[in-house]
Amino acid sequence: MQNNKAKKIIGIFLAFFILVTAVVLDYYSFYDFPNEIRIIEGKQQEIKFKVPLTFQLFCDQSDFLTINGNRVKDKLNLNLKDPVIIQSSKLGTYNLEFRLLGIIPVKKMTVHVLPEIRVIPGGHSIGVKLRPNGVIVVGFASVVDENGQRHYPAQEAGIEIGDTIYMVNHHKIYQADELSRIVNNDEDKTVVLSIKRNDRIIETSLKAVKNDLGMYQIGLWVRDITAGVGTLTFYDPETGFYGALGHIISDADTGKTIEIGEGEIIRARVTSIAPGRKSQPGEKRGIFIHEDRIIGNILANTSFGIFGKAYYPFQNPYYGSLPIAPVTQVHEGKANILTVINGEKIEKYDIEIQKIFRQAYPNGKGMIIKVCDPELIARTGGIIQGMSGSPIIQDGYLVGAVTHVFVNDPTKGYGVFAEWMIEEVSKLQSGAPVMKKY
C-alpha cells in the first residue's frame, strides 16, 4: 500500500515536472529553433538557445564534432542558458538529440557541415534590363474602325492583364513590334495567340479589326522590356556567377512575375536621390552607362534576386573576398551595408540587425534591419528603391542583402539571408530548378 502511494506521488511529481519543463521550453521558443543548422567546416558556430535548463546531448557520430570544445562521445551535459559552440573538422552530417534527465527526448537537430564559400561583396550600382519570354499584356485599348465604331477584340476573346503572349500564329515573338507586324500582315485576319497565364498554357483566336488609319489591330497594350537600377550583392570569382537585388522582379503594372526570355546587367550611375519619408518610399535616380557594353547576363529571376554570369570581374574597395555566413550564424546587433548614393562610388554605412527570423528552409524575409548611420539617413531618409541587393556585412561575413523598406518607417526594412542567395547560384550550376515563389 505504501509502495503504491509512493509510486503515485512520484508519478504526479514527474508529470508536473515534465509539464513545467514543456511550458518553459515553449516560453523560450526552444521548439521553434530550426531542426537543421549549417556550419562551416573548421569554423566555430555559436548558438544561443537561452533556455535555463540542463540537457544531455547525444550524437550518432562524434569523432569530428565538438560542443564547447568537448567531443560528445556517448553523452554530454549542457546548460542551454549559456551559448553553445559547435565545431567540426570534417564535412558531413551529424544527428543530435537533446534529452531531459538523459531519458526524455525533447528535440532532434541535424548539423550539416559545409565547405566555406568566399565571394566578392557587391554594393555596385547596376542597370537591369529584363525581357520576358514573349510580351506582357498591361492594358486594353479600343480599336476604332473606319465607321467610327469601337471594338475590343482582345478583351472579348478573354485575354487578361498580366498574360504573357509568347506566340502569334504559331510564331515565337519577343517584341511588341513583332506582334504588331504579324497581326497587320495576316491574310485572313484571324489571329491565334498562345498565352502563358500563371502555370497554364492557353491558346485563343480572335479577329483583327481594321482601324480608321487602315491598320489592323487587336486592342492591346503590351510591354516587352523592364528596366531599372538595383544593387549587386556578390560576385563569385571562382565561377563567374553573381547575385543581385535580393528579391524577384515583377511587372510594374500587373504585379506578375516576369519569366525571363533574355536579360542583361550594365553599369549604372546614381545621379540624384529622392529621400524616403513615411508612406512615401524614396528612390535612387540613375542612368545607364555604356549600354552597348553588357557586363553580365540574367539567367534566373527568383524570390531571392536575379542571378547570372558576369562577363567581367567585380572588385570591392573595402574587401577582397568574404565568406558566406550560414543562417544560424547571423545574429542581432551591429552590421554594415555597402551601396552607392552618388555616382558609382561604393560606400559603407552602419545598420543594426534588429530581429532574426530563424529559418531552416529558404524564405525571402530573414531579418529586420534598421539604418542607424546619420549620414545615410540625412542623404536618403533610410532605405530607398534601388538599394535592394545592397550587401549586409557582419563579423567579417556576407550575411545577407537589403530587400524591402517599411512604408511607415523608411529607416527600417527587410533583408534576405546570403545563404539562400548562394543556393540559387548552386542550382544554376547544377541545372536544378530555381525558386520563383515562396
Residue, then its C-alpha position, 0 to 999 in steps of 0.5 A: m500500500q505504501n509502495n503504491k502511494a509512493k509510486k503515485i506521488i512520484g508519478i504526479f511529481l514527474a508529470f508536473f515536472i515534465l509539464v513545467t519543463a514543456v511550458v518553459l521550453d515553449y516560453y523560450s521558443f526552444y521548439d521553434f529553433p530550426n531542426e537543421i543548422r549549417i556550419i562551416e567546416g573548421k569554423q566555430q558556430e555559436i548558438k544561443f538557445k537561452v533556455p535555463l535548463t540542463f540537457q544531455l546531448f547525444c550524437d550518432q557520430s562524434d569523432f569530428l564534432t565538438i560542443n564547447g570544445n568537448r567531443v560528445k562521445d556517448k553523452l554530454n551535459l549542457n546548460l542551454k542558458d549559456p551559448v553553445i559552440i559547435q565545431s567540426s573538422k570534417l564535412g558531413t552530417y551529424n544527428l543530435e538529440f537533446r534529452l531531459l534527465g538523459i531519458i526524455p527526448v525533447k528535440k532532434m537537430t541535424v548539423h550539416v557541415l559545409p565547405e566555406i564559400r568566399v565571394i566578392p561583396g557587391g554594393h555596385s550600382i547596376g542597370v537591369k534590363l529584363r525581357p520576358n519570354g514573349v510580351i506582357v499584356v498591361g492594358f486594353a485599348s479600343v480599336v476604332d474602325e473606319n465607321g467610327q465604331r469601337h471594338y475590343p477584340a482582345q478583351e472579348a476573346g478573354i485575354e487578361i492583364g498580366d498574360t504573357i503572349y509568347m506566340v502569334n500564329h504559331h510564331k515565337i515573338y519577343q517584341a511588341d513590334e513583332l506582334s504588331r507586324i504579324v497581326n497587320n500582315d495576316e491574310d485572313k485576319t484571324v489571329v491565334l495567340s498562345i498565352k502563358r497565364n500563371d502555370r497554364i498554357i492557353e491558346t485563343s483566336l480572335k479577329a483583327v479589326k481594321n482601324d480608321l488609319g487602315m491598320y489592323q489591330i487587336g486592342l492591346w497594350v503590351r510591354d516587352i522590356t523592364a528596366g531599372v537600377g538595383t544593387l549587386t550583392f556578390y560576385d563569385p570569382e571562382t565561377g563567374f556567377y553573381g547575385a543581385l537585388g535580393h528579391i524577384i522582379s515583377d511587372a510594374d503594372t500587373g504585379k506578375t512575375i516576369e519569366i525571363g526570355e533574355g536579360e542583361i546587367i550594365r553599369a549604372r550611375v546614381t545621379s540624384i536621390a529622392p529621400g524616403r519619408k513615411s508612406q512615401p518610399g524614396e528612390k535612387r535616380g540613375i542612368f545607364i552607362h555604356e549600354d552597348r557594353i553588357i557586363g553580365n547576363i540574367l539567367a534566373n529571376t527568383s524570390f531571392g534576386i536575379f542571378g547570372k554570369a558576369y562577363y567581367p570581374f567585380q572588385n570591392p574597395y573595402y574587401g577582397s573576398l568574404p565568406i558566406a555566413p550560414v543562417t544560424q550564424v547571423h545574429e542581432g546587433k551591429a552590421n554594415i551595408l555597402t551601396v552607392i548614393n552618388g555616382e558609382k562610388i561604393e560606400k559603407y554605412d552602419i545598420e543594426i540587425q534588429k530581429i532574426f527570423r530563424q529559418a531552416y528552409p529558404n524564405g525571402k524575409g530573414m531579418i529586420i534591419k534598421v539604418c542607424d548611420p546619420e549620414l545615410i539617413a540625412r542623404t536618403g531618409g533610410i532605405i530607398q528603391g534601388m538599394s535592394g541587393s545592397p550587401i549586409i556585412q557582419d563579423g567579417y561575413l556576407v550575411g545577407a542583402v537589403t530587400h524591402v523598406f517599411v512604408n511607415d518607417p523608411t529607416k527600417g526594412y527587410g533583408v534576405f539571408a546570403e545563404w539562400m542567395i548562394e543556393e540559387v547560384s548552386k542550382l544554376q550550376s547544377g541545372a536544378p530548378v530555381m525558386k520563383k515563389y515562396 
